[in-house]
Amino acid sequence: MRNFTVLVKKEFIQMARDLKVFWLPLVFVFLGITQPIVSYYLPTILKMVGGGQGITIDPTMPVQQGAEVLASTLVSQFDQLGIMIIVISMMAVVQTDKANGMLAFILTRPVTVRSYISGKIVSNYILLAGSVSLGYLTSYLYVNYLFSNVAVINMIVALLFYLLWVLFMVSFTTMISTIFNSPAVIALLSIAFLFFSRIIVGLSVAIDFINPASMSNYALEMLMIGTVNTDVIWSVLMTFVMIGFTMIITNFWIAHKKYVTD
């Protein structure tokens, strides 16, 4: 436990040196603010840009509800730019240690592979979960001010679902960073897989059952209709299984020194 605590502190010190603890929260706050502001002022912007030529705004069009706008923050911002930001911020999480020899050095100390992996995932998840939550809560405040109020309990439950999806993104990117050595390859593979996982949500019940991206969809359901499918418990458990699976692969790869440092 002491080794784990030391590794977590080491990661936070490194993230502070890289200014990651500053720019990541700011980026997600910006993403959170963007959606409600753009949604609110879009009719005015279109009217000004169109100048009455070619652009017609239907005056009978219903005003967006707060829950719709908050849900679109997850879909249009966090599940697009947000995924890329998360991957880019984590693509070198293990790759850097391999490249500079730090991984080999750490494993010569009385440190278990499990502690090393857990320290990486927990420290990065705390920062990313805090950043996503801050951006989401900022969006929630703007939505309540500019649109209709969203029930607090729905907002919180939706956030918890989404943070489970974030945890999978963190563990998956850590696994890819362990297996591959090129940051570009790590970023490309991670982004492609996570985007693909998000795109195929809803295509099949069977796929959704084993797809961690379905957590994002449950978050949307909670915001839009206030309830979720009764199968959510099994989906949550399967998501934890998938997270555990990525950690097992990462542990195996490092423990058996499947990585190379050149």
C-alpha positions in Angstrom: 0.0 0.0 0.0 2.9 2.4 0.8 4.5 1.7 -2.6 1.1 2.5 -4.3 0.8 5.8 -2.4 4.3 6.8 -3.4 3.7 6.0 -7.0 0.4 8.0 -7.0 2.3 11.0 -5.5 5.0 10.6 -8.1 2.4 10.7 -10.9 0.8 13.8 -9.5 4.1 15.6 -9.2 4.9 14.7 -12.8 1.5 15.9 -14.0 2.0 19.2 -12.1 5.4 19.6 -13.8 3.8 19.0 -17.2 1.0 21.5 -16.2 -1.5 18.8 -16.9 -3.3 19.5 -13.6 -4.0 23.0 -14.9 -4.8 22.7 -18.6 -6.9 19.6 -18.5 -9.6 21.1 -16.2 -9.6 24.3 -18.2 -10.1 22.4 -21.4 -13.1 20.5 -20.1 -14.6 23.7 -18.5 -14.3 25.3 -22.0 -16.0 22.2 -23.6 -18.7 22.3 -20.9 -19.4 26.0 -21.5 -19.4 25.8 -25.3 -22.5 23.7 -25.8 -25.1 25.7 -23.7 -23.8 29.0 -25.0 -23.8 28.0 -28.6 -27.2 26.4 -28.3 -28.7 29.5 -26.7 -27.2 32.0 -29.1 -27.3 29.9 -32.3 -30.6 31.4 -33.6 -29.3 34.9 -33.1 -26.0 34.0 -34.8 -27.7 32.5 -37.8 -30.0 35.5 -38.1 -27.0 37.9 -38.0 -24.9 35.8 -40.4 -27.7 35.0 -42.8 -28.9 38.6 -43.1 -32.3 37.3 -44.0 -31.0 35.6 -47.1 -31.2 31.9 -47.4 -31.6 31.2 -43.7 -35.1 30.9 -42.1 -35.6 30.2 -38.5 -39.0 28.6 -37.7 -40.6 30.7 -35.0 -42.8 27.8 -33.9 -39.7 25.6 -33.3 -39.8 24.4 -29.6 -37.2 25.8 -27.3 -34.6 23.3 -26.2 -35.0 21.9 -22.7 -32.1 22.0 -20.3 -31.8 18.2 -20.2 -31.4 18.1 -24.0 -28.6 20.7 -23.9 -26.8 19.0 -21.1 -27.0 15.6 -22.9 -25.7 17.2 -26.0 -22.7 18.4 -24.0 -21.8 14.7 -23.4 -22.5 13.7 -27.0 -21.2 16.7 -29.0 -18.3 17.7 -26.7 -17.1 15.1 -24.3 -17.6 12.1 -26.6 -15.9 13.7 -29.5 -13.2 16.3 -28.6 -13.2 15.0 -25.0 -12.1 11.5 -26.1 -9.3 12.8 -28.2 -8.1 15.0 -25.3 -8.2 12.1 -22.8 -6.2 9.9 -25.1 -3.6 12.6 -26.0 -3.1 13.4 -22.3 -2.5 9.7 -21.6 -0.9 8.2 -24.6 2.6 8.4 -23.1 1.6 7.3 -19.6 3.7 4.1 -19.8 5.4 4.6 -23.1 7.6 7.4 -21.6 8.7 5.2 -18.8 9.7 2.5 -21.2 11.6 4.9 -23.5 13.7 6.5 -20.7 14.3 3.2 -18.8 12.3 4.3 -15.8 10.0 1.3 -16.0 12.9 -1.1 -15.8 14.4 0.8 -13.0 11.1 1.0 -11.0 10.6 -2.8 -11.3 14.1 -3.4 -9.9 12.8 -1.8 -6.7 10.5 -3.5 -4.2 7.5 -2.5 -6.3 5.0 -4.9 -7.8 3.7 -4.6 -11.3 0.2 -4.3 -9.9 1.1 -1.3 -7.7 2.8 0.3 -10.7 -0.3 -0.1 -13.0 -2.7 0.8 -10.3 -0.7 4.0 -9.4 -0.8 5.0 -13.1 -4.5 4.4 -13.6 -5.7 5.8 -10.3 -3.7 9.0 -10.5 -4.7 9.7 -14.1 -8.3 8.8 -13.4 -8.6 11.1 -10.5 -7.3 14.0 -12.6 -9.5 13.2 -15.6 -12.6 12.4 -13.5 -12.2 15.7 -11.7 -11.7 17.6 -15.0 -14.7 16.0 -16.7 -16.8 16.6 -13.6 -15.8 20.2 -13.4 -16.6 20.7 -17.1 -19.9 18.9 -16.7 -21.0 20.9 -13.6 -20.0 24.1 -15.4 -22.3 23.1 -18.3 -25.0 22.2 -15.8 -24.9 25.7 -14.2 -25.1 27.4 -17.6 -27.9 25.1 -18.7 -29.9 25.9 -15.6 -29.3 29.6 -16.2 -30.0 29.8 -19.9 -32.6 27.0 -20.3 -34.8 25.0 -18.0 -33.6 23.4 -14.8 -32.3 19.8 -14.8 -33.1 17.6 -11.8 -30.0 17.3 -9.5 -30.4 13.6 -9.0 -30.6 13.0 -12.8 -27.5 15.1 -13.3 -25.5 13.2 -10.6 -26.5 9.7 -11.8 -25.7 10.6 -15.4 -22.3 11.9 -14.3 -21.6 8.6 -12.5 -22.4 6.6 -15.5 -20.2 8.8 -17.7 -17.3 8.6 -15.2 -17.4 4.8 -15.5 -16.9 5.2 -19.3 -14.0 7.5 -18.5 -12.4 4.9 -16.3 -12.5 2.4 -19.2 -10.9 5.0 -21.5 -8.1 5.5 -18.9 -7.5 1.7 -18.5 -7.6 1.0 -22.2 -5.2 3.8 -23.1 -2.8 2.6 -20.4 -2.9 -0.9 -21.9 -2.2 0.4 -25.4 0.6 2.6 -24.1 2.1 -0.5 -22.6 1.9 -2.6 -25.7 3.1 -0.1 -28.3 6.1 2.3 -28.3 5.1 5.0 -30.8 2.9 7.8 -29.3 1.3 8.3 -32.7 0.3 4.7 -32.9 -1.0 4.7 -29.3 -3.1 7.8 -30.0 -4.4 6.5 -33.3 -5.4 3.0 -32.0 -6.9 4.3 -28.8 -8.9 7.1 -30.5 -10.1 4.8 -33.3 -11.2 2.0 -30.9 -13.0 4.4 -28.4 -14.8 6.3 -31.2 -15.8 3.0 -32.8 -17.1 1.8 -29.4 -19.2 4.9 -29.1 -20.5 4.8 -32.7 -21.8 1.2 -32.4 -23.8 1.8 -29.2 -27.4 1.0 -29.8 -26.8 -1.3 -32.8 -27.3 -4.5 -30.8 -28.4 -5.3 -27.3 -25.7 -8.0 -27.1 -23.0 -5.6 -28.2 -24.2 -2.9 -25.8 -24.0 -5.5 -23.0 -20.2 -5.8 -23.4 -19.5 -2.3 -24.7 -18.3 0.1 -22.0 -19.4 3.0 -24.2 -23.0 2.1 -23.4 -22.3 3.9 -20.0 -22.4 7.1 -22.0 -25.7 6.2 -23.5 -27.1 5.4 -20.1 -26.0 8.9 -19.0 -28.0 10.3 -21.9 -31.1 8.3 -21.0 -30.9 9.4 -17.4 -30.8 13.1 -18.5 -33.5 12.8 -21.2 -36.1 10.6 -19.6 -35.1 10.3 -16.0 -34.8 6.5 -16.0 -32.5 3.8 -17.5 -33.0 0.3 -18.8 -33.3 -2.4 -16.1 -30.3 -4.2 -17.6 -28.0 -1.4 -16.5 -26.7 -3.3 -13.5 -25.4 -6.1 -15.7 -23.9 -3.6 -18.1 -22.1 -1.8 -15.3 -20.7 -5.1 -14.0 -19.6 -6.1 -17.5 -17.9 -2.7 -17.8 -15.9 -3.4 -14.7 -15.0 -6.8 -16.1 -13.7 -5.1 -19.3 -11.7 -2.7 -17.2 -10.3 -5.6 -15.2 -9.4 -7.3 -18.5 -7.4 -4.4 -19.8 -5.5 -4.2 -16.4 -4.8 -8.0 -16.6 -3.3 -7.6 -20.1 -1.2 -4.6 -19.0 0.0 -6.5 -16.0 0.9 -9.6 -18.1 2.7 -7.4 -20.7 4.9 -5.7 -18.1 5.4 -8.7 -15.8 6.7 -10.9 -18.7 8.6 -8.0 -20.2 6.8 -8.2 -23.6 7.6 -4.5 -24.1 10.8 -3.2 -25.8 12.5 0.0 -25.0 14.0 0.9 -28.4 
